[in-house]
Amino acid sequence: MRTSLYSILCIAIRLGAVMLAWTSIEKLSFLLGQGQFAAFPTEERWIAVTYFGSGILISILLWLYPGPLARMASGRSAQQVFESPISAADLQWIALSVLGMVWVMTGILDLAELGYRYVWMSEMLGTGEEAARRLQGQIAYAAFEILIGIALTLGARGLATLLRKFRYSGSSGMPAQQSSAEGSE
C-alpha cells in the first residue's frame, strides 16, 4: 500500500474528530440524563450546552475538512510517500481493534473510579434510592462500554470486510479478481 503523510494525517484528524464528538455527546447526555441539568442556574446551563455543542460542531468541521490542519502539520513533507506491505483492509481492521480496546480500557477505568467513589466517598454519594439509581446507571454504562469494546475488538476483521463490501457495492471500485484472489488464499 502506498500513501502519503498528508493522507495519514487526514485519517488521524478524522479519528480525533470521532473521539471528540463521542466524548461531547457522552458528556452532554450524562449531564441531561442525570436530571442535574435543571438544578443549575440558566447561565450555567447555556455555558454547558455551548461548550459541548461547540465540541460537536468542531468535530463535524474536522471530519469534513481535515485537509487544512493536515497541511499545516505536515509542512514540506506532505507529499512524502510511504510504502507498506499492510493492505488498506488490514489497516482498517487494526484501527477498529485499537478503537475497541480504547473503549474497553475506558470502561475499566470508569468502573475503577466508581468503585473508588463507592468505597471512599460514600458520604458524597448520599443514601437512598436516588444515589443507588445513579450508581447503577453509571455501572451499567461502563459495563456496556466494555462489552461494546470487546465486541468491536473481536469482530473488527468482519466489520472491516463488511464496511469494504458496503463501500464498493454496486461500483467498479473493487475489482472482481482482487476479491476472488483474497477468497482463495
N, C-alpha and C positions, 0 to 999 in steps of 0.2 A: 504494500500500500504506500502510495506517495501522497504526502500532504505538506502544507506549509505552516510556518509558525503562526501566521495570521489565522488560518482556519482552526488550528488547535486553540488559540486564544479565544476565538469566537465560541467554540464549544465550551470552554471553561467559563466564559462570561454567561452563557445561557444556563449552565448548570448552577452558577451562583444566583441567577435570576429566579430559577425554580425554587431554590432553597430559601431565598428572601421572601418570595410570595407565600410559600408554605408556612414559614415562621410567622409572617404578618397575619395570615388568615387564622392560624392556630391561636395566636395570642389574642386577636380580636374576638374570636369565637369563645375563647376561655373567659374573657372579660364579660362578654354578653351572657354566656351560659351560666355563670356562677350567680347571676342575679345581683352582682355588686355594682353594676353599671348605674342603676338608679340611685344608689347611695352617695355617689359623687356629685359635687356641685356641677351645674350646667357647663361652666367654663372648662372644667377638667374633663368632662365628657367629650367636648368638642376637640380638646387637645389630643385625647386618646384616639378618637376617630380620625383626626387629621394625621396623626403620627402613623398609625397602621395603614390608613388609606394611601398615604404617600409612599409607604413601603411597597404596597401592591402596585401603585402606578409606576414607580421606578422599576420594579421587576418586569412589568409589561414592556416598558420602553427598552430595557436592556435585552429582553428576549427578541423584540422586533428589530432593534438597531444595535447589535453588538460591535459592528464594524468600526465606528469612530474610536471607541475605547480600545479595541484591539490594535488599531493603527498607532495610537498614542503609546501603548505598552510595548509594541514590537519595534518601533523606530525604523532603522535602516534594514533590519534583518527580517522584515515582514514577508519577503518572498523566498526566504531560505527554505530549501526543500529538504524534507526528512523522508527517509525510506525505512519501512519496517516490514518484517515478514508477517506481522499480525494483520489479519483481514479486518475490514470495517465491521463485519458481523461479530467477530471475536472481541473487538474493541468495545462494541455496544454491550455485549454480554458482560465484560469486565466492569464497565461503568455501572450497569444495573446491579451487579453483585455488590459493588462498593456502596452504592446508594442504600441497598438493603441492609448492609452491615452498619451503616451510619444510623439508620433507624433503630436497629437492634441495640446498638450501644447507647443511643439517646434514651430509649425506653428503659434500659437497665439503670442508667444514671438517674432518670426521673423516679424510678422505684426506690433507689437508694436514698434519694432526697426525701421522698415521702416517708420512708422508714425512719430516717433521722428526725423528721418533724414529728412523727408519731411518738417516738420513744423519748426524745429530749425536749421537745417543745409542746407537749400535750396541753399545757396551760394556755398556750396561744390558740390552739385549735378549738378550745372550748369543749363543752359536753353537749349531749343531746343529739337529736335527730339531724339537725342541720349540719353539724360538724361531721357526723358519720356519713351522711349522704354526699357531702363534698369530698371526703376522703375516698369513699367508694368510687365516685366518678373519676377521680384522678388516677386511682389504681387501675380501673378498667381501661382508661385511655392509654396509660403506659403499657399495660399488657397487650392491648390491641396494636399499639405501635411496634412492640416486639414481634408479635405474630405476623404482622404485615411485612416487617423487615426480613424475618426468616423465610416467609413465602417468596418474597422478591429475590432474596439471595439464592434460594434453591431452585426457583423457577426462572432465573434470569436468561438462561440459554433458550428455553422455549418462548419466553416473551420477546427476546431479540429476534427469533425466527418469525414469530407472529407479526411483529412490527415491520419486519422486512417484507413479508408477503403482503401485508396490508398496504405498505407504501408503493410497492411495484405492481399491485394487482391491476390488470386491465391496461398496462402500458408495456412498452417495449424496453423499459429501463433495465429489467433483469433478463439477461439472455437465457434462453431455454437450455442451451448446452451447459451453462455455468450451474444452473440448479440441478440438472441431471448428473453432472460430474460430482457435485457435492454429495448426492444421494448414493453414489456407487462407492465412495471412499469408506 
